[in-house]
Amino acid sequence: MASCSQDFPFEIMDVVELLHLRIRRRQANSVYADCPFCGDRRGKMNVNFVKNVWRCNYCGEHGGMLSLYARLNHTTNSDAYREICDALQTGDFFWDNGAERKEQTNSGIPLKAGSAEVGLLQADKQKPKGLQQSPRASAQEIHQTLSMLFDMLSLRPAHREHLCSAKRGLTDEQIEECGFKSTPPHFLCRSLTEKLMKQGCTVQGVPGFYLDEKGNWTVKFNTRTSGILIPAVGVDGLIHGAQILLDVPMKDKDDPPEKSGAKYIWLSSSNKHMGITSGSPVHFVGNPFARTIYVTEGLLKADIAHYLMNRSFVAIAGANNVAQLEPLFALLAQNGTELIVEAHDMDKYSNEMIAKGSSRIYEAARRNGMDCRRLTWNPNHKGIDDWQLALRRMEQQKKEEKEVEKRYLDLPYRKQKFRIYQLEMNGLQTIPFAFKEVRAMRQAGYEQPPASEYRLVLDTEFPCPENLEEKELLRLLKEQYGSLVPQDYRGRPLAPSDVVELYGQDGRSYFYVNTESFEPVRFSPFLARPLQQNT
């Protein structure tokens, strides 16, 4: 069989149509479709119909058009080639010990015996026509244009308030240092672009810029994509692109109601005439000569964590978007970096796709001679920025606890015995309901918490008012062990998926920890791993 896809009598979009893949959006040289391998329905699989290749930016699966068909149909590439040709009624093939001969027209296009050339012509008409794209401008040109664009923009009060809120925790000085701005209204796009060109900036080949239907250069901002503009700065200090934190998450019309929608998009013009893709550049903040550097997912998250921790951070746009880490890691290793710390969100313990991306960070670090470790934290907080902001609020939590103590100070007390069981997490293992509510556990196929997956981490007693109701007692336990835990406590902070046992003379009762409540459950403690002794 011919090894080059240009020799095939079909193209990758023919395969996409045969497999009935749902196309979510079209760009100049590619389309984005739902991935049939991981089942993600957000259009994360890029199908490049110029190169005849595909890649899912969520699960990382990729390949050529034969492998796309073969993997889904559990067959070989040779059989996939034959079946596709049969389905499209193109080509005449003779199979002999794996070899194959083609009958060709004078033009070199394989045809099925007795078929009309009009079939191939019709297939060609159905193929998406690629928009003409600009060649990418140089890194210096992109930096100059985007820097001057940011200088022309301002930050709206509502956006500044959001960045300074408890959710983000940035100061005005940090906001200015990061260069965050608000996206401009659509009617200013032409005039902004003209000003940039008058000041000697290159706009052709810069992500976000394109030629409109009247032949004028402009930049792609509109009402639907309004939000906070975040510069993507490389380790070289140059701006290589920009992300937008959307004011209103972007949803597809067919998305289920419970789906939140995309919160971040790249400033890109790949679906416009003479536009260019953003390329998902890697973001860096901190000291490029640091011995330890953290890697997380999300530009804004990295900026916030950098200021909270005073550490150097690399940010990628998606858990599996690790291809551009290779050259960066090579440079960091030369700069003296010895340790890479993977700091993806805590759902890396329950989401196999995120866990898969984490393992690729390990591999890339080790290929470049650096060690790599996984960072974990209080699972009540999803991201590293959330966790660090929570630590900042610890002093306030201490004051609140003192108020609780005063409230019960004059009441008669008793000692309530209790135990805490937590999921045993080893290495890169994932458990579908780890740190999630009881609903996720049942969706994973468990009616009750599987005790064999748990370990006893605490067996002690808790002083509490004598007539305290069970619900209030559990709340006090959550306050005590949810963030500020005793020094000799060997477990994680109390979080969803943990199991609490209350026991005493009246018997035993078990509760699954949800985010805001406790669910009574059955539990078999003798199946759980025993309490580890202090060493």
Residue pairs with C-beta under 8 A, 6 or more apart in sequence:
1 77
1 78
1 81
1 100
2 8
2 102
5 11
5 12
5 52
5 64
5 65
6 52
8 52
8 65
8 81
9 85
9 88
9 90
9 91
9 109
9 110
9 111
9 120
10 65
10 84
10 85
10 88
10 90
10 123
11 49
11 52
11 65
11 127
12 47
12 48
12 49
12 52
12 53
12 54
12 64
12 65
12 68
13 31
13 47
13 49
13 126
13 127
13 128
14 84
14 88
14 123
14 127
15 65
15 68
15 69
15 84
16 23
16 31
16 33
16 47
16 68
17 126
18 69
18 84
18 87
18 88
19 36
19 68
19 69
19 72
21 33
21 34
21 36
21 45
21 47
22 33
22 34
22 41
22 43
23 31
23 32
23 33
23 43
24 31
24 32
24 33
24 34
24 42
24 43
24 252
25 31
25 32
25 43
25 271
26 32
26 128
26 271
27 131
27 270
27 271
27 277
28 130
28 131
28 132
28 133
28 270
28 271
28 272
28 275
29 48
29 49
29 50
29 51
29 130
29 131
29 133
29 270
30 46
30 47
30 48
30 49
30 50
31 46
31 47
31 49
31 128
32 43
32 44
32 45
32 46
32 47
33 43
33 45
33 47
34 40
34 41
34 42
34 43
34 44
34 45
35 44
35 45
35 56
35 58
35 59
35 61
36 45
36 72
37 56
37 59
37 61
37 71
37 72
38 56
38 58
38 59
38 61
38 353
40 56
40 58
40 59
40 353
41 255
42 58
42 252
42 262
43 252
44 56
44 57
44 58
44 59
45 54
45 55
45 56
45 57
45 58
46 54
46 55
46 56
46 57
47 53
47 54
48 54
49 127
49 128
49 130
50 130
52 64
52 65
53 62
53 63
53 64
53 65
54 62
54 63
54 64
54 65
54 68
55 61
55 62
56 62
56 320
57 318
57 320
57 321
58 318
58 319
58 320
58 353
59 320
59 353
59 356
60 320
60 353
60 356
60 357
60 360
61 71
63 71
66 77
66 80
66 81
66 84
67 77
67 80
69 75
69 80
69 83
69 84
70 76
70 77
70 79
70 80
73 80
73 83
75 83
78 95
78 98
78 100
81 93
82 93
82 95
85 91
85 93
85 112
88 119
88 123
89 112
89 115
89 119
90 110
90 111
90 112
90 115
90 119
90 120
90 123
91 102
91 110
91 111
91 112
92 102
92 103
92 110
92 111
92 112
92 113
93 100
93 101
93 102
93 110
94 100
94 101
102 110
103 110
103 111
103 113
104 110
104 111
105 111
105 117
109 117
109 120
111 117
111 120
131 271
131 272
131 273
131 275
132 273
132 274
133 270
133 274
133 275
133 276
133 277
134 204
134 205
134 210
134 274
134 275
134 276
135 205
135 276
136 142
136 205
136 276
136 279
137 145
137 202
137 204
137 205
137 206
137 276
139 234
139 236
139 238
139 240
140 238
141 201
141 202
141 205
141 206
142 205
142 206
142 207
142 238
142 239
142 240
142 241
143 238
143 239
143 240
144 201
144 202
145 196
145 201
145 202
145 203
145 206
145 209
146 206
146 208
146 231
146 239
146 241
146 242
147 239
148 196
148 199
148 201
149 192
149 196
149 219
150 179
150 181
150 229
150 231
150 239
152 192
152 195
152 196
153 181
153 182
153 183
153 184
153 229
154 181
154 182
155 175
155 180
155 181
155 182
155 228
156 182
159 180
159 182
159 227
159 228
160 172
160 175
162 168
162 228
163 170
163 175
163 180
163 228
164 170
164 171
164 172
164 175
166 389
166 393
167 389
168 300
168 304
168 385
169 304
169 308
169 385
169 389
169 392
170 178
170 303
170 304
170 307
174 303
174 307
178 230
178 231
178 303
179 231
180 228
180 229
180 230
180 231
181 228
181 229
182 226
182 227
182 228
182 229
183 221
183 225
183 226
183 227
183 228
183 229
183 244
184 192
184 221
185 221
185 223
185 226
186 221
186 222
186 223
188 221
189 218
189 219
189 220
189 221
190 212
190 216
190 218
192 219
193 203
193 209
193 216
193 217
193 218
193 219
194 217
196 203
197 203
197 217
203 209
203 217
203 219
204 217
204 274
205 276
206 276
207 241
207 242
207 266
207 267
207 268
207 269
207 276
207 277
207 278
207 279
208 219
208 220
208 221
208 242
208 267
208 268
208 269
208 275
208 278
209 217
209 218
209 219
209 220
209 269
209 275
209 276
210 217
210 218
210 219
210 220
210 269
210 272
210 273
210 274
210 275
210 276
211 217
211 218
211 272
211 273
211 274
212 218
212 273
213 273
219 269
220 267
220 268
220 269
220 272
220 275
224 248
224 250
225 244
225 246
225 250
225 265
226 244
226 246
226 247
226 248
227 244
227 245
227 246
227 247
228 244
228 245
228 300
229 242
229 243
229 244
229 267
230 242
230 243
230 244
230 245
230 299
230 300
230 303
231 239
231 241
231 242
232 239
232 240
232 241
232 242
232 243
232 281
232 282
232 283
232 299
233 239
233 240
233 283
233 284
233 285
234 240
234 281
234 282
234 283
234 284
235 282
235 284
235 288
235 328
235 331
235 332
240 279
240 281
241 266
241 267
241 278
241 279
241 280
241 281
242 266
242 267
242 278
243 264
243 265
243 266
243 267
243 299
243 300
243 317
244 264
244 265
244 266
244 267
245 263
245 264
245 300
246 262
246 263
246 264
246 265
249 260
249 261
249 262
249 263
250 261
250 262
250 265
251 259
251 260
251 261
251 262
255 261
264 298
264 299
264 300
264 317
266 278
266 280
266 317
267 278
268 275
268 276
268 277
268 278
269 275
269 276
270 276
270 277
270 278
280 316
280 317
280 318
280 321
280 324
281 324
282 314
282 315
282 316
282 324
282 325
282 328
283 299
283 302
283 314
283 315
283 316
284 312
284 313
284 314
284 315
284 328
285 302
285 303
285 306
285 312
285 313
285 315
286 293
286 306
286 311
286 312
286 313
287 312
288 312
288 331
288 332
288 335
289 335
289 336
289 337
290 311
290 312
290 337
291 336
291 337
291 338
291 339
292 311
292 312
292 337
292 338
292 339
292 340
292 341
293 311
293 312
293 313
293 314
293 332
293 337
293 339
293 340
293 341
294 302
294 305
294 309
294 311
294 312
294 313
294 314
294 340
294 341
294 343
294 375
294 384
295 313
295 314
295 315
295 316
295 325
295 340
295 341
295 342
295 343
295 344
295 361
296 302
296 305
296 313
296 314
296 315
296 316
296 343
296 344
296 345
296 383
296 384
297 315
297 316
297 317
297 318
297 319
297 344
297 345
297 354
297 357
298 315
298 317
298 383
299 315
299 317
301 315
301 383
301 384
301 385
302 313
302 314
302 315
303 313
303 315
304 385
304 388
304 389
305 311
305 313
305 343
305 384
305 385
305 388
306 312
306 313
308 385
308 388
308 389
308 391
308 392
309 388
313 343
314 325
314 328
316 322
316 324
316 325
318 357
319 344
319 348
319 353
319 354
319 356
319 357
319 358
320 353
320 356
320 357
320 360
321 357
322 357
322 360
322 361
322 364
325 361
325 364
326 364
326 367
326 368
329 340
329 364
329 365
329 367
329 368
329 370
330 368
332 340
332 368
332 370
333 368
333 369
333 370
337 370
338 370
338 371
339 370
339 371
339 372
339 373
340 361
340 365
340 370
340 371
340 372
340 373
341 372
341 373
341 374
341 375
342 358
342 361
342 362
342 372
342 373
342 374
342 375
343 375
343 384
344 354
344 357
344 358
345 354
345 382
345 383
345 384
346 376
346 377
346 379
346 381
346 382
346 383
346 435
347 354
347 382
347 435
348 354
348 355
348 358
348 430
349 355
349 379
349 425
349 429
349 430
349 431
349 434
349 435
350 430
350 431
350 432
350 433
350 434
350 435
350 436
350 440
351 430
352 430
355 428
355 430
358 374
358 428
359 428
361 372
362 372
365 371
365 372
366 372
374 428
375 384
376 425
377 384
377 387
378 387
378 390
378 482
378 483
378 492
378 493
378 495
379 434
379 435
379 492
379 493
379 495
379 496
379 497
380 390
380 435
380 482
380 483
380 493
380 494
380 495
380 496
380 515
381 387
381 389
381 390
390 483
394 483
394 484
397 483
397 484
398 484
401 479
401 480
401 484
404 476
404 479
408 464
408 465
408 468
411 465
411 466
411 467
412 465
412 466
413 463
413 464
413 465
413 466
414 463
414 464
414 465
414 466
415 461
415 462
415 463
415 464
416 461
416 462
416 463
416 464
416 473
416 502
416 504
417 459
417 460
417 461
417 462
417 502
417 503
417 504
418 458
418 460
418 461
418 462
418 477
418 500
418 501
418 502
418 503
419 456
419 458
419 459
419 500
419 501
419 503
419 525
420 456
420 457
420 458
420 481
420 491
420 494
420 498
420 499
420 500
420 501
421 449
421 451
421 454
421 455
421 456
421 457
421 498
421 499
421 500
421 501
421 523
421 525
421 528
422 454
422 455
422 457
422 491
422 492
422 497
422 498
422 499
423 431
423 434
423 453
423 454
423 455
423 497
423 498
424 453
424 454
424 455
424 529
425 431
425 434
431 444
431 453
431 497
432 440
432 443
432 444
433 440
433 441
433 443
433 444
433 446
433 497
434 497
435 495
435 496
435 497
436 496
436 497
437 496
437 514
437 515
438 512
438 514
438 519
438 521
441 449
441 497
441 512
448 521
448 522
448 523
449 497
449 499
449 510
449 512
449 521
449 523
451 523
451 524
451 525
451 526
451 527
451 528
452 527
452 528
454 499
454 528
454 529
455 528
455 529
455 530
455 531
455 532
456 525
456 528
456 529
456 530
456 531
457 489
457 490
457 491
457 492
457 531
457 532
458 481
458 489
458 490
458 491
458 531
459 531
462 473
462 476
462 477
462 480
464 473
464 476
468 476
470 502
470 509
471 518
473 502
474 500
474 502
474 511
474 518
477 494
477 500
478 494
478 513
481 489
481 493
481 494
482 493
482 494
482 495
483 493
485 491
485 493
488 534
490 531
490 532
490 534
492 498
494 500
494 513
495 513
496 513
496 514
496 515
497 512
497 513
498 512
498 513
499 510
499 511
499 512
499 513
499 521
499 523
500 510
500 511
500 513
500 518
501 508
501 509
501 510
501 511
501 523
501 525
502 508
502 509
502 511
503 509
509 520
510 520
510 521
510 522
510 523
511 518
511 519
511 520
511 521
512 518
512 519
512 520
512 521
